[in-house]
Amino acid sequence: MAHAELGPPTWTVLVPVKVLTTAKSRLAPHVGALRRDLALAMAVDTVTAIALCDGVEVLVVTDDADATAAVVGIADVHVVPDLPGAGINAALQHGAASLGPSLRHLAAVQADLPSLRPAELAAALRAALRMEQAFVADAAGTGTTLYAAPASRFAPRFGPGSAAAHREVAEELRLDVPTLRRDVDTIDDLWAAVRLGVGPRTAALLPSLPAHSAESAC
């Protein structure tokens, strides 16, 4: 996967990674015991793609030891624990606070974007520089995959109906960025991501998925 040129100013992209034992529960009926491995693989592929954007550093916020071990070796990736343990927005605010006073721009990106292409993320971040706060809605149009703002204005509103919540305070980036919008919550989402082309960690698990799950790709 090639690097994507972004240039100054430097962005810090925060990625919250849920404890894997509870992650992606809606996939469990379809992928069985591979649910945890799949959640980790998608997170690693997402973080790897983000790190391939020039001018970007990545801060993963997680309390999961396996997730920490899997991402610490990726260039320009740092990890802080989710000390609040109070959900995604608290985790992101904690991660932002750990950076200290800064004029940098911050972005929060969901960890379930296994198809993410660095060029699409770079395009969204460039567009976000022209706005006070900006976000990208997911493929369904109801959730959020990216939220971006200067550090002084960083106030993410992830959760159910997050696109509507972010729309109250931020500009929606209506860009042609299908891999940035393709989050994975359901088995249909997974196969939509596969059709776009997933990263190597996710791709390596696909042959091991139960046969009835693979049929959903057809």
Buried (B, 14 or more C-beta within 10 A) or exposed (E): BEEBEBEEEBBBBBBBBBBBEEBBEEBEEBBBEBBBBBBBBBBBBBBBBBBBBBBBBBBBBBBBEBBBEBBEEBEBBBBBBBBBEEEBBBBBBBBBBBBEEEEBBBBBBBBBBBBBBBBBBBBBBBBBEEBEBBBBBBBEEEBBBBBBBBBEEBBBBBEEEBBBBBBEBBBBBEBEBBBBBBBBBBBEBBBBBBEBEBBEBBBEBBEBBEEEBBEBBE
